[in-house]
Structure formats: C-alpha cells, structure tokens
Amino acid sequence: MESTEIREFLEQAIGENEVMLFLKGTPEQPACGFSMRTAGALNALGVRYAALDVLPDQRIRQELSGLSGWPTIPQLFVGGELIGGCDIVMEMYENGELAERLGVEMPEDEDIEPAPTQAEMPVSNGPIPLENRLNN
C-alpha cells in the first residue's frame, strides 16, 4: 500500500467517524499507558468511537502525524478536528471540557477504566470496531 493510500484511508476514517481515536494497541488491549488512559476517558464518558491501532505498520503513524501535525500517539479527533494526545484529552476530561465537547454528561464516578472487552460492552457505547485495511 502506498503512502497516498494510507493517508486517504486515515482521512476517510477521520471524516466518517464523529469520534476517532488512533492509539497503540486496541481499546480492549492498549499497548501503552497513554493509549489506555485516553480510551479509558472516552469509555468513562460512555461515547461511541472508532479506534485504529497504529502499530501494525510504521507508515500509519508517519502518515497520521504528517496529516495531523501531531507527533505522538494517541491522537483523538472529534468532528474531524484534532483534539490532541493523552495529556490534552485527560486535562479536558478532568475539567469537563471533553464531556461538553462530546455532548455527554460527566460521570459521577471519575475513575478511568480500561476499555471493556467486547463481551462486556453495551451495544450503545464503547469502541466501534474499525477494520484496519492497511495491513498487507
């Protein structure tokens, strides 16, 4: 797959999903603490979001950073706009801005948990499986 195809796939994923999270690993099995915390914040808010693992191919991360202008992973997009990485997402979560931006209520229990497994997940919220068509 060429770089242009990867970039087009990333642009399409961002455009088609109101809340799009690029992370290391998956929401159910994050491969780093930053990805776990970011997915956990979205799960704590009960929003549906699409997620894509950037680890299978280094070119995904390179193209994503080139597209967003943001060097680190995870990266959260809402409404096609880059919100930021873990530190920004966590700050927004803690002060209520993330809930406001996503149009949801801030939960009373502010503990951030890792994403539930597919079997534990309610149908109405949590990560939306996004097929990674970038693997060769």
C-alpha positions, 0 to 999 in steps of 0.5 A: 500500500502506498503512502497516498493510500494510507493517508486517504484511508486515515482521512476517510476514517477521520471524516466518517467517524464523529469520534476517532481515536488512533492509539497503540494497541486496541481499546480492549488491549492498549499497548501503552499507558497513554493509549489506555488512559485516553480510551479509558476517558472516552469509555468513562464518558460512555461515547461511541468511537472508532479506534485504529491501532497504529502499530501494525505498520510504521507508515500509519503513524508517519502518515497520521502525524504528517496529516495531523501535525501531531507527533505522538500517539494517541491522537483523538479527533472529534468532528474531524478536528484534532483534539490532541494526545493523552495529556490534552484529552485527560486535562479536558476530561478532568475539567469537563471540557471533553464531556461538553465537547462530546455532548455527554454528561460527566460521570459521577464516578471519575475513575478511568477504566480500561476499555471493556472487552467486547463481551462486556460492552453495551451495544450503545457505547464503547469502541466501534470496531474499525477494520484496519485495511492497511495491513498487507 
